[in-house]
Amino acid sequence: RGPLSTTSNQQIPLHLPASHLDPPMMTASGATTTLNALVGNVGLIILLIGTTLVTYCMLYQYPSTSSFDTHWLSHGFCVTNPETTWINSHALSFYADAVLAMIIAHLYTTAQTTPAKSDATTTTTPPLQAAMLRGAIMGVFGHGAGHLYLGLHPQGMDLRFRPHEDLLISCAGTAVTVMAFAAIFQGTMPLSSSQRLFLTAIIATAGFTVLDVEPNLNFVYAQAAIYVSNALHMLTLSAEDKSSAVYAIYPYFQLPVLAVGVMESTACTGFLQRFGGHMLFDSSIGIGTIIIELLARRMEDGRAELISSASVGAKSKMS
């Protein structure tokens, strides 16, 4: 999006350092910047703790196996129409993710030129917001493609490194898993260096072996690895990146995803299967991404208008 125009001919980008703003504008933007960072930090810590607790319970069936749905225990997912190929939950997840990825791609193409208000004043999309939206396109579609593969090969894959059984297959599987994680982390670890992405992917892949994850629980562990790495990475972002609206609201829209995951593991047979099973989990991720983007745009536009109003008011007092 373009720079924020004031009533003079001077143009002031939305994300200038505080030292470049007039005092009234510093007051207007500074409070929002601090609040965004604080709210986002708290949300990410909650997401990190919640993901860890939920994953532990799922991986080790805590407090007891009877607490979990028998269908979920067998498949690792809540699968509707498991006897079919093209209308089971994995295929439905792919269809939903493909549509949602196209919507996200459309949002990305319009992200730079969304007007702040009817007089054509525009705001600049923060780098973090643009990076997260761009990464979500392939992240959501790739997630769906993975489910399409599972729908065609429901037996799953053992992603633990087991060279004593078949060294070549185990090495190939490990390499593919590292590359898959690295591709996903491009969307969930925005603005990260390539070195950090691949190191995190290697650590996440090793977790399958270290934690001895059974094939039917691959998804539970992988989703946890994605959320944990995402939260830890975003907590290390710069103060400027944390000032964006998307940083403040992002973690809170991941909590419903966790809630759907818990519901999937405990209420599949009697409830979730009627509504597409795991498709609801996948859809919650894509829909959450779209809502986050629309809310972040609105919040950034509101901040731009606040800064503009403060600048106009200050100049009126001086004149």
C-alpha positions in Angstrom: 0.0 0.0 0.0 1.1 3.6 -0.5 2.4 6.1 2.0 0.1 8.0 4.4 -0.7 11.5 3.1 -1.1 14.4 5.5 -2.9 17.7 4.7 0.5 19.1 3.5 2.5 17.9 0.5 4.7 15.9 2.8 4.2 12.1 2.8 4.8 10.1 5.9 5.0 6.3 5.8 3.0 4.5 8.5 6.0 2.7 10.0 8.6 5.4 10.5 10.8 5.2 13.6 9.4 7.3 16.5 12.3 9.7 16.2 11.0 10.8 12.7 7.5 11.7 13.9 6.2 14.9 15.4 5.4 14.6 19.2 1.6 14.3 18.8 2.2 11.5 16.2 4.7 9.8 18.5 2.1 9.8 21.2 -0.6 8.4 18.9 1.6 5.7 17.4 3.7 4.9 20.4 0.8 3.7 22.6 -0.5 1.4 19.9 3.0 0.1 19.2 3.6 -0.8 22.8 0.1 -2.4 23.2 0.5 -4.5 20.1 3.8 -5.9 21.3 2.4 -6.6 24.8 -0.8 -8.3 23.6 1.1 -10.3 21.0 3.7 -11.5 23.5 1.1 -12.7 26.0 -0.9 -14.5 23.3 2.2 -16.3 22.0 3.1 -17.5 25.5 -0.4 -18.7 26.0 -0.2 -20.5 22.6 3.1 -22.0 23.5 1.9 -23.4 26.8 -1.4 -24.6 25.4 0.2 -26.4 22.5 2.7 -28.1 24.8 0.0 -29.3 27.2 -2.4 -30.4 24.5 0.3 -32.3 22.6 1.6 -34.1 25.7 -1.9 -35.3 26.5 -2.5 -36.5 22.9 0.9 -38.2 22.4 0.7 -40.1 25.7 -3.1 -40.3 26.0 -3.2 -38.5 29.3 -4.9 -38.8 31.7 -6.1 -42.1 30.2 -6.8 -43.8 26.9 -10.5 -43.8 27.8 -10.4 -40.0 27.6 -9.9 -40.2 23.8 -12.2 -41.2 21.0 -11.5 -44.7 19.8 -11.7 -43.7 16.1 -9.1 -41.0 16.6 -6.8 -43.4 18.5 -6.9 -45.7 15.5 -6.4 -43.1 12.7 -4.8 -40.1 14.4 -7.5 -38.1 12.7 -11.3 -37.8 12.8 -12.0 -39.3 9.4 -15.5 -39.1 7.8 -16.2 -41.8 5.1 -12.9 -43.6 5.7 -13.9 -46.4 3.2 -14.0 -43.9 0.3 -11.1 -42.2 -1.6 -12.5 -38.9 -2.8 -15.0 -37.9 -0.1 -13.2 -38.9 3.0 -12.0 -36.2 5.5 -8.5 -36.1 4.0 -9.9 -35.4 0.5 -12.4 -32.9 1.9 -9.5 -31.1 3.7 -7.7 -30.8 0.4 -10.7 -29.3 -1.3 -11.3 -26.8 1.5 -7.6 -25.9 1.7 -7.3 -25.3 -2.0 -10.2 -22.9 -2.0 -9.0 -21.1 1.1 -5.4 -20.8 -0.4 -6.9 -19.1 -3.5 -8.7 -16.6 -1.3 -5.5 -15.9 0.7 -3.6 -15.5 -2.6 -6.2 -12.9 -3.7 -5.8 -11.0 -0.5 -2.1 -11.0 -0.9 -2.4 -9.5 -4.4 -4.5 -6.7 -3.0 -2.5 -6.2 0.2 -0.4 -3.3 -1.1 -3.2 -1.1 -2.3 -6.0 -1.4 0.2 -7.3 2.2 0.8 -7.5 3.5 4.3 -10.6 5.6 3.6 -12.7 7.0 0.8 -10.4 9.9 0.0 -7.8 7.4 -1.3 -5.5 7.7 1.6 -3.5 4.5 1.8 -1.4 2.7 4.4 1.8 0.6 4.0 1.4 -3.1 4.7 3.9 -4.0 7.5 6.6 -6.4 6.4 5.5 -9.0 9.0 1.9 -8.9 7.8 3.0 -9.3 4.1 5.4 -12.1 4.9 2.8 -14.1 6.9 0.2 -13.7 4.2 2.6 -14.7 1.5 3.7 -17.8 3.4 0.2 -18.8 4.2 -0.7 -19.3 0.5 1.6 -22.4 0.1 1.3 -23.3 3.7 -2.4 -23.8 3.5 -2.4 -25.4 0.1 0.6 -27.7 1.0 -1.2 -28.8 4.1 -4.2 -29.8 2.0 -2.0 -31.6 -0.5 -0.5 -33.6 2.4 -4.0 -34.7 3.3 -4.8 -35.7 -0.2 -1.8 -38.0 -0.1 -3.0 -39.5 3.2 -6.4 -40.0 1.7 -4.8 -42.1 -1.1 -2.4 -43.8 1.3 -4.3 -44.1 4.6 -1.8 -46.4 6.2 0.5 -43.4 6.9 4.3 -43.3 7.1 6.8 -44.1 9.8 8.9 -40.9 10.1 11.2 -42.2 12.8 14.8 -42.7 11.7 15.2 -46.5 11.8 18.4 -47.4 9.9 18.5 -50.9 11.3 15.4 -51.7 9.2 16.2 -50.1 5.9 18.9 -47.4 5.8 18.2 -46.1 2.4 14.4 -45.6 2.9 15.0 -44.2 6.4 17.5 -41.6 5.1 15.3 -40.7 2.1 12.2 -40.3 4.4 14.2 -38.1 6.8 15.4 -35.8 4.0 11.9 -35.4 2.6 10.6 -34.6 6.1 13.3 -31.9 6.6 12.4 -30.3 3.3 8.7 -30.5 4.1 9.2 -28.8 7.5 11.4 -26.2 5.9 8.7 -25.3 3.3 6.1 -25.0 6.0 8.3 -22.9 8.3 8.7 -20.4 5.5 5.0 -19.5 6.2 5.0 -20.0 10.0 8.4 -18.4 10.7 8.0 -15.1 8.8 11.1 -13.0 8.1 13.4 -15.8 9.3 16.8 -16.5 7.8 17.3 -19.7 5.7 19.8 -21.0 8.3 17.2 -20.7 11.1 14.5 -22.3 8.9 16.6 -25.4 8.1 18.0 -25.8 11.6 14.5 -25.7 13.0 13.4 -28.2 10.3 16.2 -30.6 11.3 15.3 -30.3 15.0 11.6 -30.9 14.3 12.4 -33.9 12.1 14.6 -35.4 14.9 11.6 -35.1 17.3 9.8 -38.0 15.5 12.6 -40.3 16.6 13.5 -38.8 20.0 9.9 -38.8 21.1 9.2 -42.2 19.4 6.1 -40.9 17.6 3.9 -43.6 16.2 2.8 -43.2 12.5 -0.9 -42.6 13.5 0.3 -39.6 15.7 2.5 -38.0 13.1 0.1 -35.2 12.6 -0.3 -34.4 16.3 3.5 -34.1 16.7 4.0 -32.1 13.4 1.3 -29.6 14.3 2.9 -29.1 17.7 6.3 -28.6 16.1 4.9 -26.0 13.8 3.2 -24.0 16.6 6.0 -24.2 19.1 8.6 -23.1 16.5 6.2 -20.4 15.3 5.7 -19.0 18.8 9.3 -19.1 19.8 10.4 -17.4 16.5 7.8 -14.6 16.7 8.7 -13.8 20.3 12.2 -13.0 19.0 11.1 -10.5 16.3 12.2 -6.9 16.4 10.3 -4.2 18.3 9.3 -2.7 14.9 7.8 -6.0 13.7 6.0 -6.5 17.0 4.4 -3.1 16.6 2.2 -4.3 13.7 -1.5 -5.2 14.3 -1.1 -8.7 12.9 1.4 -9.5 15.7 -1.1 -8.6 18.4 -4.0 -10.7 17.0 -2.3 -13.7 15.4 -1.9 -16.0 18.4 -5.4 -15.6 19.6 -6.8 -17.0 16.3 -4.7 -20.1 16.8 -6.3 -21.0 20.1 -9.6 -22.0 18.4 -7.5 -24.3 16.1 -6.2 -26.0 19.3 -9.7 -26.3 20.6 -10.9 -28.0 17.4 -7.9 -30.4 17.7 -9.0 -31.3 21.3 -12.6 -31.8 20.1 -11.3 -34.0 17.2 -9.5 -36.3 19.6 -12.3 -36.6 22.1 -15.6 -36.2 20.2 -15.1 -37.6 16.8 -17.5 -40.5 16.5 -20.4 -38.9 18.2 -20.1 -35.4 16.9 -17.3 -34.2 14.6 -17.7 -36.9 11.9 -21.1 -35.4 11.0 -19.5 -32.2 9.9 -16.6 -33.4 7.9 -14.2 -34.6 10.6 -10.7 -33.3 10.2 -11.8 -30.9 7.5 -13.1 -28.6 10.2 -9.6 -28.5 11.7 -8.0 -27.6 8.4 -10.7 -25.0 7.6 -10.2 -23.3 10.9 -6.6 -22.6 10.0 -7.4 -21.1 6.6 -10.4 -19.1 7.8 -8.4 -17.8 10.7 -5.7 -16.6 8.4 -8.3 -14.7 6.3 -9.9 -13.1 9.4 -6.5 -12.1 10.8 -5.6 -10.4 7.5 -8.9 -8.4 7.3 -8.7 -7.4 10.9 -5.1 -6.4 10.6 -5.9 -4.2 7.6 -8.7 -2.5 9.5 -6.5 -1.9 12.6 -3.6 -0.5 10.5 -5.9 1.8 8.7 -7.3 3.0 12.0 -3.8 3.7 13.3 -3.0 5.6 10.1 -6.1 7.8 10.5 -5.2 8.3 14.2 -1.7 9.5 13.3 -3.1 11.7 10.5 -5.7 13.3 12.8 -3.0 13.9 15.5 -0.8 15.6 12.9 -3.6 17.8 11.6 -4.7 18.8 15.1 -1.1 19.7 16.0 -0.7 21.9 12.9 -4.1 23.6 13.5 -3.0 24.6 17.0 0.3 26.0 15.7 -1.4 28.1 13.0 
